[in-house]
Amino acid sequence: MATSKPRTAPTPSPIVNVLNSEVGRYHRWCTPSILESQERIDDFYSSDVSISAGFFGSLVDHTGVFGEAERFAANAQGADRTMFSVHGSSGSNFVVLRMLALERSDALVLVARNIHHSVINALKAFGLDFRFLPTPYDAQFEALLPPSADEVRAGLARYPEALAVVYTSPIYEGLAAHTEEIAATVHAASPHALVIVDEAWGGHLHFHPDLPTSAMAAGADVCVQSTHKLAGGLQQTGLIHWKETRVDSELMEEAYREYVTTSPSYHLLGSADAAVRALAAHGRDALGEAIERTARFKARVRERLPLLEHLDEPAWLDGVAGNVNGEDLIKATFGLARYEPAGFAVAAELVEHGIVIEKAGIGTLTFITTFQLREEAIEDTVAALEQVLAGRERPDGGRRAMLSNPFSAIDDRPVMHPYHARRYAKSIGHELSLREAIGRVSAEHVEVYPPGVPVILEGFRVSEAAVAYLLETREHGGTIVARDTSLETLRVL
Ligand SMILES: Cc1ncc(COP(=O)(O)O)c(C=O)c1O
């Protein structure tokens, strides 16, 4: 006799509950930045549809409504070609690096130290060889700056065979690279090398004249953008743009076909398309409002919390001008060096006041003026910061000691390619305490999230500065991404 499966009473989904009842309670100075004026899908559930309804066209063939959306986005963002991502910029970086691997499986890639882990993971996945470009680190604001044109020129002089230069711009804190100069340098130095910009944080740049020039407008060959970060779309949405002069579109399409899910959410694609169209139609006004709101926020912070340090101080920006060509005016980063608590603790306490920020560090806080943020968020946030920081100033005007650059030891060239280090990790690797691992070759990857830039990377030696930074981050409550998130052990070769 067939036994019937036990039934359980319906239970509410905690995820649905959080989305319906919790999210709206917070002032969210964090992604996604949703452009409210974009065209909206009426009913998510009744209109979910798949590729079986092929009369819409096909995403992978770039036909029908999808081809139409791609052409609009390319035109709006100054690209020759555009493809949509429903895997964020993480997926787009995989597609772009796969395109390089399809072109030359032994390609050498010059990567800036400020790249996101998805770039490193794609290099590992496709077995591409790479060298790091020296990239300055600013300890006060915990920022890995973009490379300067001179640093790129020197890298290409050492490795003229490089097939591409890859870097992040703008960086998490909103500082943009000299892409125009970098592109001119690379194109003059090499007949084939590509300038690939991870512009995950710059999908909105093209739509306001006071923002830094977008990568496509500055002459990059390829860029990826997270539409969900600052360009108005729902989570997961992104765009890959390229210029056809140097990029082989067939290879890019092939890489995309290999990677993309066969069941992309048409709702996400619709949101990305609608967001680009809304940005093109009235992005300038929406961004203008966000820029003004950010300026009001910073002014009030300067007035009421004079001990907080500002990344946009002209003197500080002058000091990094060789690497930085403009800043994203909808971001605010403050340094907490004159206060006792770490940024992680301040961010956690702000949540209790109904405020969520984009990123905290040991000594920093980063805020994004999202499209949906309301004006009252400014006063509520400044008042909350006053309460959280009251009485916690360092005595006698002292400042927190700055850590040395935790990223410096991962220099130019690995001792062993990370791909091989990972493969040998199980057979010849062994586990040591983090301190004992200093000077050894790591067999695994450790990072702090956000920003998701590798601090310890397999195949490279472990530095004292990286260990000090990770232990301090853990002590202050930052999020460690690693096999052993307690940092008790590190696998080395
Ligand atoms: C520079 C950079 N690139 C790529 C990504 C990944 O973007 P996504 O979340 O859209 O996958 C991030 C995420 O923070 C990032 O900071």
Ligand as a Chemical Component Dictionary entry (heavy atoms), coordinates in Angstrom:
data_LIG
# 
_chem_comp.id                   LIG 
_chem_comp.type                 NON-POLYMER 
_chem_comp.pdbx_formal_charge   0 
_chem_comp.three_letter_code    LIG 
# 
loop_
_chem_comp_atom.comp_id 
_chem_comp_atom.atom_id 
_chem_comp_atom.alt_atom_id 
_chem_comp_atom.type_symbol 
_chem_comp_atom.charge 
_chem_comp_atom.model_Cartn_x 
_chem_comp_atom.model_Cartn_y 
_chem_comp_atom.model_Cartn_z 
_chem_comp_atom.pdbx_ordinal 
LIG C1 C1 C 0 34.335 46.451 -8.199 1  
LIG C2 C2 C 0 33.257 45.412 -8.164 2  
LIG N1 N1 N 0 33.118 44.595 -9.208 3  
LIG C3 C3 C 0 32.162 43.643 -9.244 4  
LIG C4 C4 C 0 31.304 43.499 -8.184 5  
LIG C5 C5 C 0 30.251 42.434 -8.256 6  
LIG O1 O1 O 0 29.041 43.029 -8.593 7  
LIG P1 P1 P 0 27.670 42.245 -8.510 8  
LIG O2 O2 O 0 27.234 42.315 -7.094 9  
LIG O3 O3 O 0 26.792 43.027 -9.440 10 
LIG O4 O4 O 0 27.877 40.858 -8.957 11 
LIG C6 C6 C 0 31.411 44.321 -7.057 12 
LIG C7 C7 C 0 30.506 44.159 -5.916 13 
LIG O5 O5 O 0 30.561 44.831 -4.934 14 
LIG C8 C8 C 0 32.431 45.310 -7.052 15 
LIG O6 O6 O 0 32.597 46.125 -5.996 16 
# 
loop_
_chem_comp_bond.comp_id 
_chem_comp_bond.atom_id_1 
_chem_comp_bond.atom_id_2 
_chem_comp_bond.value_order 
_chem_comp_bond.pdbx_ordinal 
LIG C1 C2 SING 1  
LIG C2 N1 SING 2  
LIG C2 C8 DOUB 3  
LIG N1 C3 DOUB 4  
LIG C3 C4 SING 5  
LIG C4 C5 SING 6  
LIG C4 C6 DOUB 7  
LIG C5 O1 SING 8  
LIG O1 P1 SING 9  
LIG P1 O2 DOUB 10 
LIG P1 O3 SING 11 
LIG P1 O4 SING 12 
LIG C6 C7 SING 13 
LIG C6 C8 SING 14 
LIG C7 O5 DOUB 15 
LIG C8 O6 SING 16 
# 
